[in-house]
Amino acid sequence: MANLFVLIVEDDLDVAQLYEQVLQASGYATEIARTGEAAMARLTVDIPHLVLLDLNLPSRISGADVLHHIRADPRLSTTRVIVVTGHLDLADEVRDEADRLLLKPVDVSQLNEVVERFRPGT
């Protein structure tokens, strides 16, 4: 079985690389998108199993925009979205659309636990 693909949408490269290490250690294939535009471009090419999504992105397309796109696109109907943000006010705006919401800073064990809940067959 091929590795499940996770798209990490996070502008802070250090944080994104930490998420990537955790996910790859658990057997996931990953890619990092540091802007909303990069995330949207990637979503037109592949259907990720899971998206780790920061809401506060330094681009015209926000994390909330990316989430709305995922939820509106029938191709992405099986994609799970874990919103990871340090902004409670932004999180409240998308709480109903996210599969899970994590507030930064996220502990590595917490991330592992949440991601594993979304692994098919568990």
Phi and psi restraints in degrees (range 20) as a CNS / XPLOR table:
assign (resid 1 and name C) (resid 2 and name N)
       (resid 2 and name CA) (resid 2 and name C) 1.0 -69.0 20.0 2
assign (resid 2 and name N) (resid 2 and name CA)
       (resid 2 and name C) (resid 3 and name N) 1.0 153.5 20.0 2
assign (resid 2 and name C) (resid 3 and name N)
       (resid 3 and name CA) (resid 3 and name C) 1.0 -61.9 20.0 2
assign (resid 3 and name N) (resid 3 and name CA)
       (resid 3 and name C) (resid 4 and name N) 1.0 143.2 20.0 2
assign (resid 3 and name C) (resid 4 and name N)
       (resid 4 and name CA) (resid 4 and name C) 1.0 -73.5 20.0 2
assign (resid 4 and name N) (resid 4 and name CA)
       (resid 4 and name C) (resid 5 and name N) 1.0 140.3 20.0 2
assign (resid 4 and name C) (resid 5 and name N)
       (resid 5 and name CA) (resid 5 and name C) 1.0 -94.8 20.0 2
assign (resid 5 and name N) (resid 5 and name CA)
       (resid 5 and name C) (resid 6 and name N) 1.0 129.8 20.0 2
assign (resid 5 and name C) (resid 6 and name N)
       (resid 6 and name CA) (resid 6 and name C) 1.0 -119.9 20.0 2
assign (resid 6 and name N) (resid 6 and name CA)
       (resid 6 and name C) (resid 7 and name N) 1.0 127.1 20.0 2
assign (resid 6 and name C) (resid 7 and name N)
       (resid 7 and name CA) (resid 7 and name C) 1.0 -95.8 20.0 2
assign (resid 7 and name N) (resid 7 and name CA)
       (resid 7 and name C) (resid 8 and name N) 1.0 123.3 20.0 2
assign (resid 7 and name C) (resid 8 and name N)
       (resid 8 and name CA) (resid 8 and name C) 1.0 -102.0 20.0 2
assign (resid 8 and name N) (resid 8 and name CA)
       (resid 8 and name C) (resid 9 and name N) 1.0 115.2 20.0 2
assign (resid 8 and name C) (resid 9 and name N)
       (resid 9 and name CA) (resid 9 and name C) 1.0 -108.8 20.0 2
assign (resid 9 and name N) (resid 9 and name CA)
       (resid 9 and name C) (resid 10 and name N) 1.0 100.1 20.0 2
assign (resid 9 and name C) (resid 10 and name N)
       (resid 10 and name CA) (resid 10 and name C) 1.0 -155.3 20.0 2
assign (resid 10 and name N) (resid 10 and name CA)
       (resid 10 and name C) (resid 11 and name N) 1.0 126.5 20.0 2
assign (resid 10 and name C) (resid 11 and name N)
       (resid 11 and name CA) (resid 11 and name C) 1.0 -80.4 20.0 2
assign (resid 11 and name N) (resid 11 and name CA)
       (resid 11 and name C) (resid 12 and name N) 1.0 -24.3 20.0 2
assign (resid 11 and name C) (resid 12 and name N)
       (resid 12 and name CA) (resid 12 and name C) 1.0 -81.4 20.0 2
assign (resid 12 and name N) (resid 12 and name CA)
       (resid 12 and name C) (resid 13 and name N) 1.0 109.2 20.0 2
assign (resid 12 and name C) (resid 13 and name N)
       (resid 13 and name CA) (resid 13 and name C) 1.0 -61.8 20.0 2
assign (resid 13 and name N) (resid 13 and name CA)
       (resid 13 and name C) (resid 14 and name N) 1.0 -38.8 20.0 2
assign (resid 13 and name C) (resid 14 and name N)
       (resid 14 and name CA) (resid 14 and name C) 1.0 -62.1 20.0 2
assign (resid 14 and name N) (resid 14 and name CA)
       (resid 14 and name C) (resid 15 and name N) 1.0 -44.3 20.0 2
assign (resid 14 and name C) (resid 15 and name N)
       (resid 15 and name CA) (resid 15 and name C) 1.0 -65.5 20.0 2
assign (resid 15 and name N) (resid 15 and name CA)
       (resid 15 and name C) (resid 16 and name N) 1.0 -44.9 20.0 2
assign (resid 15 and name C) (resid 16 and name N)
       (resid 16 and name CA) (resid 16 and name C) 1.0 -60.3 20.0 2
assign (resid 16 and name N) (resid 16 and name CA)
       (resid 16 and name C) (resid 17 and name N) 1.0 -41.8 20.0 2
assign (resid 16 and name C) (resid 17 and name N)
       (resid 17 and name CA) (resid 17 and name C) 1.0 -68.6 20.0 2
assign (resid 17 and name N) (resid 17 and name CA)
       (resid 17 and name C) (resid 18 and name N) 1.0 -33.5 20.0 2
assign (resid 17 and name C) (resid 18 and name N)
       (resid 18 and name CA) (resid 18 and name C) 1.0 -63.7 20.0 2
assign (resid 18 and name N) (resid 18 and name CA)
       (resid 18 and name C) (resid 19 and name N) 1.0 -48.1 20.0 2
assign (resid 18 and name C) (resid 19 and name N)
       (resid 19 and name CA) (resid 19 and name C) 1.0 -57.5 20.0 2
assign (resid 19 and name N) (resid 19 and name CA)
       (resid 19 and name C) (resid 20 and name N) 1.0 -43.4 20.0 2
assign (resid 19 and name C) (resid 20 and name N)
       (resid 20 and name CA) (resid 20 and name C) 1.0 -60.5 20.0 2
assign (resid 20 and name N) (resid 20 and name CA)
       (resid 20 and name C) (resid 21 and name N) 1.0 -44.6 20.0 2
assign (resid 20 and name C) (resid 21 and name N)
       (resid 21 and name CA) (resid 21 and name C) 1.0 -61.0 20.0 2
assign (resid 21 and name N) (resid 21 and name CA)
       (resid 21 and name C) (resid 22 and name N) 1.0 -44.8 20.0 2
assign (resid 21 and name C) (resid 22 and name N)
       (resid 22 and name CA) (resid 22 and name C) 1.0 -61.1 20.0 2
assign (resid 22 and name N) (resid 22 and name CA)
       (resid 22 and name C) (resid 23 and name N) 1.0 -46.6 20.0 2
assign (resid 22 and name C) (resid 23 and name N)
       (resid 23 and name CA) (resid 23 and name C) 1.0 -68.8 20.0 2
assign (resid 23 and name N) (resid 23 and name CA)
       (resid 23 and name C) (resid 24 and name N) 1.0 -42.4 20.0 2
assign (resid 23 and name C) (resid 24 and name N)
       (resid 24 and name CA) (resid 24 and name C) 1.0 -65.0 20.0 2
assign (resid 24 and name N) (resid 24 and name CA)
       (resid 24 and name C) (resid 25 and name N) 1.0 -36.3 20.0 2
assign (resid 24 and name C) (resid 25 and name N)
       (resid 25 and name CA) (resid 25 and name C) 1.0 -63.6 20.0 2
assign (resid 25 and name N) (resid 25 and name CA)
       (resid 25 and name C) (resid 26 and name N) 1.0 -25.2 20.0 2
assign (resid 25 and name C) (resid 26 and name N)
       (resid 26 and name CA) (resid 26 and name C) 1.0 -92.8 20.0 2
assign (resid 26 and name N) (resid 26 and name CA)
       (resid 26 and name C) (resid 27 and name N) 1.0 6.0 20.0 2
assign (resid 26 and name C) (resid 27 and name N)
       (resid 27 and name CA) (resid 27 and name C) 1.0 92.9 20.0 2
assign (resid 27 and name N) (resid 27 and name CA)
       (resid 27 and name C) (resid 28 and name N) 1.0 10.9 20.0 2
assign (resid 27 and name C) (resid 28 and name N)
       (resid 28 and name CA) (resid 28 and name C) 1.0 -89.9 20.0 2
assign (resid 28 and name N) (resid 28 and name CA)
       (resid 28 and name C) (resid 29 and name N) 1.0 145.5 20.0 2
assign (resid 28 and name C) (resid 29 and name N)
       (resid 29 and name CA) (resid 29 and name C) 1.0 -85.3 20.0 2
assign (resid 29 and name N) (resid 29 and name CA)
       (resid 29 and name C) (resid 30 and name N) 1.0 139.1 20.0 2
assign (resid 29 and name C) (resid 30 and name N)
       (resid 30 and name CA) (resid 30 and name C) 1.0 -133.3 20.0 2
assign (resid 30 and name N) (resid 30 and name CA)
       (resid 30 and name C) (resid 31 and name N) 1.0 159.1 20.0 2
assign (resid 30 and name C) (resid 31 and name N)
       (resid 31 and name CA) (resid 31 and name C) 1.0 -146.7 20.0 2
assign (resid 31 and name N) (resid 31 and name CA)
       (resid 31 and name C) (resid 32 and name N) 1.0 145.5 20.0 2
assign (resid 31 and name C) (resid 32 and name N)
       (resid 32 and name CA) (resid 32 and name C) 1.0 -105.3 20.0 2
assign (resid 32 and name N) (resid 32 and name CA)
       (resid 32 and name C) (resid 33 and name N) 1.0 132.2 20.0 2
assign (resid 32 and name C) (resid 33 and name N)
       (resid 33 and name CA) (resid 33 and name C) 1.0 -119.3 20.0 2
assign (resid 33 and name N) (resid 33 and name CA)
       (resid 33 and name C) (resid 34 and name N) 1.0 123.6 20.0 2
assign (resid 33 and name C) (resid 34 and name N)
       (resid 34 and name CA) (resid 34 and name C) 1.0 -97.0 20.0 2
assign (resid 34 and name N) (resid 34 and name CA)
       (resid 34 and name C) (resid 35 and name N) 1.0 -2.2 20.0 2
assign (resid 34 and name C) (resid 35 and name N)
       (resid 35 and name CA) (resid 35 and name C) 1.0 -137.7 20.0 2
assign (resid 35 and name N) (resid 35 and name CA)
       (resid 35 and name C) (resid 36 and name N) 1.0 162.8 20.0 2
assign (resid 35 and name C) (resid 36 and name N)
       (resid 36 and name CA) (resid 36 and name C) 1.0 -63.0 20.0 2
assign (resid 36 and name N) (resid 36 and name CA)
       (resid 36 and name C) (resid 37 and name N) 1.0 -37.5 20.0 2
assign (resid 36 and name C) (resid 37 and name N)
       (resid 37 and name CA) (resid 37 and name C) 1.0 -62.7 20.0 2
assign (resid 37 and name N) (resid 37 and name CA)
       (resid 37 and name C) (resid 38 and name N) 1.0 -43.6 20.0 2
assign (resid 37 and name C) (resid 38 and name N)
       (resid 38 and name CA) (resid 38 and name C) 1.0 -64.6 20.0 2
assign (resid 38 and name N) (resid 38 and name CA)
       (resid 38 and name C) (resid 39 and name N) 1.0 -39.1 20.0 2
assign (resid 38 and name C) (resid 39 and name N)
       (resid 39 and name CA) (resid 39 and name C) 1.0 -63.9 20.0 2
assign (resid 39 and name N) (resid 39 and name CA)
       (resid 39 and name C) (resid 40 and name N) 1.0 -45.4 20.0 2
assign (resid 39 and name C) (resid 40 and name N)
       (resid 40 and name CA) (resid 40 and name C) 1.0 -63.0 20.0 2
assign (resid 40 and name N) (resid 40 and name CA)
       (resid 40 and name C) (resid 41 and name N) 1.0 -40.5 20.0 2
assign (resid 40 and name C) (resid 41 and name N)
       (resid 41 and name CA) (resid 41 and name C) 1.0 -61.8 20.0 2
assign (resid 41 and name N) (resid 41 and name CA)
       (resid 41 and name C) (resid 42 and name N) 1.0 -43.0 20.0 2
assign (resid 41 and name C) (resid 42 and name N)
       (resid 42 and name CA) (resid 42 and name C) 1.0 -66.8 20.0 2
assign (resid 42 and name N) (resid 42 and name CA)
       (resid 42 and name C) (resid 43 and name N) 1.0 -37.4 20.0 2
assign (resid 42 and name C) (resid 43 and name N)
       (resid 43 and name CA) (resid 43 and name C) 1.0 -68.4 20.0 2
assign (resid 43 and name N) (resid 43 and name CA)
       (resid 43 and name C) (resid 44 and name N) 1.0 -19.1 20.0 2
assign (resid 43 and name C) (resid 44 and name N)
       (resid 44 and name CA) (resid 44 and name C) 1.0 -78.7 20.0 2
assign (resid 44 and name N) (resid 44 and name CA)
       (resid 44 and name C) (resid 45 and name N) 1.0 -18.2 20.0 2
assign (resid 44 and name C) (resid 45 and name N)
       (resid 45 and name CA) (resid 45 and name C) 1.0 -97.8 20.0 2
assign (resid 45 and name N) (resid 45 and name CA)
       (resid 45 and name C) (resid 46 and name N) 1.0 -44.0 20.0 2
assign (resid 45 and name C) (resid 46 and name N)
       (resid 46 and name CA) (resid 46 and name C) 1.0 -126.8 20.0 2
assign (resid 46 and name N) (resid 46 and name CA)
       (resid 46 and name C) (resid 47 and name N) 1.0 163.5 20.0 2
assign (resid 46 and name C) (resid 47 and name N)
       (resid 47 and name CA) (resid 47 and name C) 1.0 -114.5 20.0 2
assign (resid 47 and name N) (resid 47 and name CA)
       (resid 47 and name C) (resid 48 and name N) 1.0 100.2 20.0 2
assign (resid 47 and name C) (resid 48 and name N)
       (resid 48 and name CA) (resid 48 and name C) 1.0 -72.2 20.0 2
assign (resid 48 and name N) (resid 48 and name CA)
       (resid 48 and name C) (resid 49 and name N) 1.0 150.5 20.0 2
assign (resid 48 and name C) (resid 49 and name N)
       (resid 49 and name CA) (resid 49 and name C) 1.0 -68.3 20.0 2
assign (resid 49 and name N) (resid 49 and name CA)
       (resid 49 and name C) (resid 50 and name N) 1.0 -37.6 20.0 2
assign (resid 49 and name C) (resid 50 and name N)
       (resid 50 and name CA) (resid 50 and name C) 1.0 -145.5 20.0 2
assign (resid 50 and name N) (resid 50 and name CA)
       (resid 50 and name C) (resid 51 and name N) 1.0 144.5 20.0 2
assign (resid 50 and name C) (resid 51 and name N)
       (resid 51 and name CA) (resid 51 and name C) 1.0 -123.4 20.0 2
assign (resid 51 and name N) (resid 51 and name CA)
       (resid 51 and name C) (resid 52 and name N) 1.0 124.5 20.0 2
assign (resid 51 and name C) (resid 52 and name N)
       (resid 52 and name CA) (resid 52 and name C) 1.0 -93.3 20.0 2
assign (resid 52 and name N) (resid 52 and name CA)
       (resid 52 and name C) (resid 53 and name N) 1.0 118.8 20.0 2
assign (resid 52 and name C) (resid 53 and name N)
       (resid 53 and name CA) (resid 53 and name C) 1.0 -125.9 20.0 2
assign (resid 53 and name N) (resid 53 and name CA)
       (resid 53 and name C) (resid 54 and name N) 1.0 114.9 20.0 2
assign (resid 53 and name C) (resid 54 and name N)
       (resid 54 and name CA) (resid 54 and name C) 1.0 -79.7 20.0 2
assign (resid 54 and name N) (resid 54 and name CA)
       (resid 54 and name C) (resid 55 and name N) 1.0 141.7 20.0 2
assign (resid 54 and name C) (resid 55 and name N)
       (resid 55 and name CA) (resid 55 and name C) 1.0 -88.4 20.0 2
assign (resid 55 and name N) (resid 55 and name CA)
       (resid 55 and name C) (resid 56 and name N) 1.0 -32.6 20.0 2
assign (resid 55 and name C) (resid 56 and name N)
       (resid 56 and name CA) (resid 56 and name C) 1.0 -94.9 20.0 2
assign (resid 56 and name N) (resid 56 and name CA)
       (resid 56 and name C) (resid 57 and name N) 1.0 88.3 20.0 2
assign (resid 56 and name C) (resid 57 and name N)
       (resid 57 and name CA) (resid 57 and name C) 1.0 -108.0 20.0 2
assign (resid 57 and name N) (resid 57 and name CA)
       (resid 57 and name C) (resid 58 and name N) 1.0 145.3 20.0 2
assign (resid 57 and name C) (resid 58 and name N)
       (resid 58 and name CA) (resid 58 and name C) 1.0 -84.7 20.0 2
assign (resid 58 and name N) (resid 58 and name CA)
       (resid 58 and name C) (resid 59 and name N) 1.0 64.3 20.0 2
assign (resid 58 and name C) (resid 59 and name N)
       (resid 59 and name CA) (resid 59 and name C) 1.0 -154.5 20.0 2
assign (resid 59 and name N) (resid 59 and name CA)
       (resid 59 and name C) (resid 60 and name N) 1.0 170.0 20.0 2
assign (resid 59 and name C) (resid 60 and name N)
       (resid 60 and name CA) (resid 60 and name C) 1.0 -65.4 20.0 2
assign (resid 60 and name N) (resid 60 and name CA)
       (resid 60 and name C) (resid 61 and name N) 1.0 -30.9 20.0 2
assign (resid 60 and name C) (resid 61 and name N)
       (resid 61 and name CA) (resid 61 and name C) 1.0 -97.2 20.0 2
assign (resid 61 and name N) (resid 61 and name CA)
       (resid 61 and name C) (resid 62 and name N) 1.0 117.1 20.0 2
assign (resid 61 and name C) (resid 62 and name N)
       (resid 62 and name CA) (resid 62 and name C) 1.0 -83.3 20.0 2
assign (resid 62 and name N) (resid 62 and name CA)
       (resid 62 and name C) (resid 63 and name N) 1.0 169.9 20.0 2
assign (resid 62 and name C) (resid 63 and name N)
       (resid 63 and name CA) (resid 63 and name C) 1.0 -61.6 20.0 2
assign (resid 63 and name N) (resid 63 and name CA)
       (resid 63 and name C) (resid 64 and name N) 1.0 -37.3 20.0 2
assign (resid 63 and name C) (resid 64 and name N)
       (resid 64 and name CA) (resid 64 and name C) 1.0 -62.7 20.0 2
assign (resid 64 and name N) (resid 64 and name CA)
       (resid 64 and name C) (resid 65 and name N) 1.0 -38.7 20.0 2
assign (resid 64 and name C) (resid 65 and name N)
       (resid 65 and name CA) (resid 65 and name C) 1.0 -61.9 20.0 2
assign (resid 65 and name N) (resid 65 and name CA)
       (resid 65 and name C) (resid 66 and name N) 1.0 -42.5 20.0 2
assign (resid 65 and name C) (resid 66 and name N)
       (resid 66 and name CA) (resid 66 and name C) 1.0 -62.3 20.0 2
assign (resid 66 and name N) (resid 66 and name CA)
       (resid 66 and name C) (resid 67 and name N) 1.0 -45.3 20.0 2
assign (resid 66 and name C) (resid 67 and name N)
       (resid 67 and name CA) (resid 67 and name C) 1.0 -60.8 20.0 2
assign (resid 67 and name N) (resid 67 and name CA)
       (resid 67 and name C) (resid 68 and name N) 1.0 -45.5 20.0 2
assign (resid 67 and name C) (resid 68 and name N)
       (resid 68 and name CA) (resid 68 and name C) 1.0 -60.0 20.0 2
assign (resid 68 and name N) (resid 68 and name CA)
       (resid 68 and name C) (resid 69 and name N) 1.0 -40.3 20.0 2
assign (resid 68 and name C) (resid 69 and name N)
       (resid 69 and name CA) (resid 69 and name C) 1.0 -62.8 20.0 2
assign (resid 69 and name N) (resid 69 and name CA)
       (resid 69 and name C) (resid 70 and name N) 1.0 -46.0 20.0 2
assign (resid 69 and name C) (resid 70 and name N)
       (resid 70 and name CA) (resid 70 and name C) 1.0 -58.9 20.0 2
assign (resid 70 and name N) (resid 70 and name CA)
       (resid 70 and name C) (resid 71 and name N) 1.0 -45.1 20.0 2
assign (resid 70 and name C) (resid 71 and name N)
       (resid 71 and name CA) (resid 71 and name C) 1.0 -70.2 20.0 2
assign (resid 71 and name N) (resid 71 and name CA)
       (resid 71 and name C) (resid 72 and name N) 1.0 -25.4 20.0 2
assign (resid 71 and name C) (resid 72 and name N)
       (resid 72 and name CA) (resid 72 and name C) 1.0 -89.3 20.0 2
assign (resid 72 and name N) (resid 72 and name CA)
       (resid 72 and name C) (resid 73 and name N) 1.0 -15.8 20.0 2
assign (resid 72 and name C) (resid 73 and name N)
       (resid 73 and name CA) (resid 73 and name C) 1.0 -93.1 20.0 2
assign (resid 73 and name N) (resid 73 and name CA)
       (resid 73 and name C) (resid 74 and name N) 1.0 113.9 20.0 2
assign (resid 73 and name C) (resid 74 and name N)
       (resid 74 and name CA) (resid 74 and name C) 1.0 -58.2 20.0 2
assign (resid 74 and name N) (resid 74 and name CA)
       (resid 74 and name C) (resid 75 and name N) 1.0 -29.7 20.0 2
assign (resid 74 and name C) (resid 75 and name N)
       (resid 75 and name CA) (resid 75 and name C) 1.0 -60.4 20.0 2
assign (resid 75 and name N) (resid 75 and name CA)
       (resid 75 and name C) (resid 76 and name N) 1.0 -28.9 20.0 2
assign (resid 75 and name C) (resid 76 and name N)
       (resid 76 and name CA) (resid 76 and name C) 1.0 -102.9 20.0 2
assign (resid 76 and name N) (resid 76 and name CA)
       (resid 76 and name C) (resid 77 and name N) 1.0 20.0 20.0 2
assign (resid 76 and name C) (resid 77 and name N)
       (resid 77 and name CA) (resid 77 and name C) 1.0 -63.6 20.0 2
assign (resid 77 and name N) (resid 77 and name CA)
       (resid 77 and name C) (resid 78 and name N) 1.0 -23.9 20.0 2
assign (resid 77 and name C) (resid 78 and name N)
       (resid 78 and name CA) (resid 78 and name C) 1.0 -96.0 20.0 2
assign (resid 78 and name N) (resid 78 and name CA)
       (resid 78 and name C) (resid 79 and name N) 1.0 -3.7 20.0 2
assign (resid 78 and name C) (resid 79 and name N)
       (resid 79 and name CA) (resid 79 and name C) 1.0 -73.8 20.0 2
assign (resid 79 and name N) (resid 79 and name CA)
       (resid 79 and name C) (resid 80 and name N) 1.0 127.4 20.0 2
assign (resid 79 and name C) (resid 80 and name N)
       (resid 80 and name CA) (resid 80 and name C) 1.0 -92.9 20.0 2
assign (resid 80 and name N) (resid 80 and name CA)
       (resid 80 and name C) (resid 81 and name N) 1.0 145.1 20.0 2
assign (resid 80 and name C) (resid 81 and name N)
       (resid 81 and name CA) (resid 81 and name C) 1.0 -125.8 20.0 2
assign (resid 81 and name N) (resid 81 and name CA)
       (resid 81 and name C) (resid 82 and name N) 1.0 123.3 20.0 2
assign (resid 81 and name C) (resid 82 and name N)
       (resid 82 and name CA) (resid 82 and name C) 1.0 -107.9 20.0 2
assign (resid 82 and name N) (resid 82 and name CA)
       (resid 82 and name C) (resid 83 and name N) 1.0 111.9 20.0 2
assign (resid 82 and name C) (resid 83 and name N)
       (resid 83 and name CA) (resid 83 and name C) 1.0 -82.2 20.0 2
assign (resid 83 and name N) (resid 83 and name CA)
       (resid 83 and name C) (resid 84 and name N) 1.0 127.8 20.0 2
assign (resid 83 and name C) (resid 84 and name N)
       (resid 84 and name CA) (resid 84 and name C) 1.0 -124.0 20.0 2
assign (resid 84 and name N) (resid 84 and name CA)
       (resid 84 and name C) (resid 85 and name N) 1.0 112.3 20.0 2
assign (resid 84 and name C) (resid 85 and name N)
       (resid 85 and name CA) (resid 85 and name C) 1.0 -148.5 20.0 2
assign (resid 85 and name N) (resid 85 and name CA)
       (resid 85 and name C) (resid 86 and name N) 1.0 158.1 20.0 2
assign (resid 85 and name C) (resid 86 and name N)
       (resid 86 and name CA) (resid 86 and name C) 1.0 -101.3 20.0 2
assign (resid 86 and name N) (resid 86 and name CA)
       (resid 86 and name C) (resid 87 and name N) 1.0 3.4 20.0 2
assign (resid 86 and name C) (resid 87 and name N)
       (resid 87 and name CA) (resid 87 and name C) 1.0 -111.3 20.0 2
assign (resid 87 and name N) (resid 87 and name CA)
       (resid 87 and name C) (resid 88 and name N) 1.0 99.3 20.0 2
assign (resid 87 and name C) (resid 88 and name N)
       (resid 88 and name CA) (resid 88 and name C) 1.0 -60.0 20.0 2
assign (resid 88 and name N) (resid 88 and name CA)
       (resid 88 and name C) (resid 89 and name N) 1.0 -37.5 20.0 2
assign (resid 88 and name C) (resid 89 and name N)
       (resid 89 and name CA) (resid 89 and name C) 1.0 -63.7 20.0 2
assign (resid 89 and name N) (resid 89 and name CA)
       (resid 89 and name C) (resid 90 and name N) 1.0 -40.3 20.0 2
assign (resid 89 and name C) (resid 90 and name N)
       (resid 90 and name CA) (resid 90 and name C) 1.0 -68.6 20.0 2
assign (resid 90 and name N) (resid 90 and name CA)
       (resid 90 and name C) (resid 91 and name N) 1.0 -38.5 20.0 2
assign (resid 90 and name C) (resid 91 and name N)
       (resid 91 and name CA) (resid 91 and name C) 1.0 -62.3 20.0 2
assign (resid 91 and name N) (resid 91 and name CA)
       (resid 91 and name C) (resid 92 and name N) 1.0 -40.3 20.0 2
assign (resid 91 and name C) (resid 92 and name N)
       (resid 92 and name CA) (resid 92 and name C) 1.0 -60.9 20.0 2
assign (resid 92 and name N) (resid 92 and name CA)
       (resid 92 and name C) (resid 93 and name N) 1.0 -32.5 20.0 2
assign (resid 92 and name C) (resid 93 and name N)
       (resid 93 and name CA) (resid 93 and name C) 1.0 -69.2 20.0 2
assign (resid 93 and name N) (resid 93 and name CA)
       (resid 93 and name C) (resid 94 and name N) 1.0 -25.3 20.0 2
assign (resid 93 and name C) (resid 94 and name N)
       (resid 94 and name CA) (resid 94 and name C) 1.0 -118.7 20.0 2
assign (resid 94 and name N) (resid 94 and name CA)
       (resid 94 and name C) (resid 95 and name N) 1.0 7.2 20.0 2
assign (resid 94 and name C) (resid 95 and name N)
       (resid 95 and name CA) (resid 95 and name C) 1.0 -50.3 20.0 2
assign (resid 95 and name N) (resid 95 and name CA)
       (resid 95 and name C) (resid 96 and name N) 1.0 -41.8 20.0 2
assign (resid 95 and name C) (resid 96 and name N)
       (resid 96 and name CA) (resid 96 and name C) 1.0 -73.2 20.0 2
assign (resid 96 and name N) (resid 96 and name CA)
       (resid 96 and name C) (resid 97 and name N) 1.0 -20.2 20.0 2
assign (resid 96 and name C) (resid 97 and name N)
       (resid 97 and name CA) (resid 97 and name C) 1.0 -92.6 20.0 2
assign (resid 97 and name N) (resid 97 and name CA)
       (resid 97 and name C) (resid 98 and name N) 1.0 -23.3 20.0 2
assign (resid 97 and name C) (resid 98 and name N)
       (resid 98 and name CA) (resid 98 and name C) 1.0 -80.8 20.0 2
assign (resid 98 and name N) (resid 98 and name CA)
       (resid 98 and name C) (resid 99 and name N) 1.0 146.4 20.0 2
assign (resid 98 and name C) (resid 99 and name N)
       (resid 99 and name CA) (resid 99 and name C) 1.0 -75.9 20.0 2
assign (resid 99 and name N) (resid 99 and name CA)
       (resid 99 and name C) (resid 100 and name N) 1.0 -29.0 20.0 2
assign (resid 99 and name C) (resid 100 and name N)
       (resid 100 and name CA) (resid 100 and name C) 1.0 -156.6 20.0 2
assign (resid 100 and name N) (resid 100 and name CA)
       (resid 100 and name C) (resid 101 and name N) 1.0 150.5 20.0 2
assign (resid 100 and name C) (resid 101 and name N)
       (resid 101 and name CA) (resid 101 and name C) 1.0 -125.5 20.0 2
assign (resid 101 and name N) (resid 101 and name CA)
       (resid 101 and name C) (resid 102 and name N) 1.0 126.1 20.0 2
assign (resid 101 and name C) (resid 102 and name N)
       (resid 102 and name CA) (resid 102 and name C) 1.0 -121.7 20.0 2
assign (resid 102 and name N) (resid 102 and name CA)
       (resid 102 and name C) (resid 103 and name N) 1.0 134.7 20.0 2
assign (resid 102 and name C) (resid 103 and name N)
       (resid 103 and name CA) (resid 103 and name C) 1.0 -96.2 20.0 2
assign (resid 103 and name N) (resid 103 and name CA)
       (resid 103 and name C) (resid 104 and name N) 1.0 135.4 20.0 2
assign (resid 103 and name C) (resid 104 and name N)
       (resid 104 and name CA) (resid 104 and name C) 1.0 -73.7 20.0 2
assign (resid 104 and name N) (resid 104 and name CA)
       (resid 104 and name C) (resid 105 and name N) 1.0 149.6 20.0 2
assign (resid 104 and name C) (resid 105 and name N)
       (resid 105 and name CA) (resid 105 and name C) 1.0 -77.1 20.0 2
assign (resid 105 and name N) (resid 105 and name CA)
       (resid 105 and name C) (resid 106 and name N) 1.0 141.7 20.0 2
assign (resid 105 and name C) (resid 106 and name N)
       (resid 106 and name CA) (resid 106 and name C) 1.0 -97.3 20.0 2
assign (resid 106 and name N) (resid 106 and name CA)
       (resid 106 and name C) (resid 107 and name N) 1.0 128.7 20.0 2
assign (resid 106 and name C) (resid 107 and name N)
       (resid 107 and name CA) (resid 107 and name C) 1.0 -74.3 20.0 2
assign (resid 107 and name N) (resid 107 and name CA)
       (resid 107 and name C) (resid 108 and name N) 1.0 142.4 20.0 2
assign (resid 107 and name C) (resid 108 and name N)
       (resid 108 and name CA) (resid 108 and name C) 1.0 -59.0 20.0 2
assign (resid 108 and name N) (resid 108 and name CA)
       (resid 108 and name C) (resid 109 and name N) 1.0 -42.1 20.0 2
assign (resid 108 and name C) (resid 109 and name N)
       (resid 109 and name CA) (resid 109 and name C) 1.0 -66.9 20.0 2
assign (resid 109 and name N) (resid 109 and name CA)
       (resid 109 and name C) (resid 110 and name N) 1.0 -34.9 20.0 2
assign (resid 109 and name C) (resid 110 and name N)
       (resid 110 and name CA) (resid 110 and name C) 1.0 -64.6 20.0 2
assign (resid 110 and name N) (resid 110 and name CA)
       (resid 110 and name C) (resid 111 and name N) 1.0 -44.0 20.0 2
assign (resid 110 and name C) (resid 111 and name N)
       (resid 111 and name CA) (resid 111 and name C) 1.0 -61.6 20.0 2
assign (resid 111 and name N) (resid 111 and name CA)
       (resid 111 and name C) (resid 112 and name N) 1.0 -47.1 20.0 2
assign (resid 111 and name C) (resid 112 and name N)
       (resid 112 and name CA) (resid 112 and name C) 1.0 -56.2 20.0 2
assign (resid 112 and name N) (resid 112 and name CA)
       (resid 112 and name C) (resid 113 and name N) 1.0 -47.0 20.0 2
assign (resid 112 and name C) (resid 113 and name N)
       (resid 113 and name CA) (resid 113 and name C) 1.0 -61.1 20.0 2
assign (resid 113 and name N) (resid 113 and name CA)
       (resid 113 and name C) (resid 114 and name N) 1.0 -45.7 20.0 2
assign (resid 113 and name C) (resid 114 and name N)
       (resid 114 and name CA) (resid 114 and name C) 1.0 -68.1 20.0 2
assign (resid 114 and name N) (resid 114 and name CA)
       (resid 114 and name C) (resid 115 and name N) 1.0 -44.2 20.0 2
assign (resid 114 and name C) (resid 115 and name N)
       (resid 115 and name CA) (resid 115 and name C) 1.0 -62.9 20.0 2
assign (resid 115 and name N) (resid 115 and name CA)
       (resid 115 and name C) (resid 116 and name N) 1.0 -40.5 20.0 2
assign (resid 115 and name C) (resid 116 and name N)
       (resid 116 and name CA) (resid 116 and name C) 1.0 -65.4 20.0 2
assign (resid 116 and name N) (resid 116 and name CA)
       (resid 116 and name C) (resid 117 and name N) 1.0 -28.0 20.0 2
assign (resid 116 and name C) (resid 117 and name N)
       (resid 117 and name CA) (resid 117 and name C) 1.0 -63.3 20.0 2
assign (resid 117 and name N) (resid 117 and name CA)
       (resid 117 and name C) (resid 118 and name N) 1.0 -25.7 20.0 2
assign (resid 117 and name C) (resid 118 and name N)
       (resid 118 and name CA) (resid 118 and name C) 1.0 -97.8 20.0 2
assign (resid 118 and name N) (resid 118 and name CA)
       (resid 118 and name C) (resid 119 and name N) 1.0 3.8 20.0 2
assign (resid 118 and name C) (resid 119 and name N)
       (resid 119 and name CA) (resid 119 and name C) 1.0 -71.4 20.0 2
assign (resid 119 and name N) (resid 119 and name CA)
       (resid 119 and name C) (resid 120 and name N) 1.0 131.7 20.0 2
assign (resid 119 and name C) (resid 120 and name N)
       (resid 120 and name CA) (resid 120 and name C) 1.0 -57.0 20.0 2
assign (resid 120 and name N) (resid 120 and name CA)
       (resid 120 and name C) (resid 121 and name N) 1.0 139.4 20.0 2
assign (resid 120 and name C) (resid 121 and name N)
       (resid 121 and name CA) (resid 121 and name C) 1.0 87.9 20.0 2
assign (resid 121 and name N) (resid 121 and name CA)
       (resid 121 and name C) (resid 122 and name N) 1.0 3.3 20.0 2
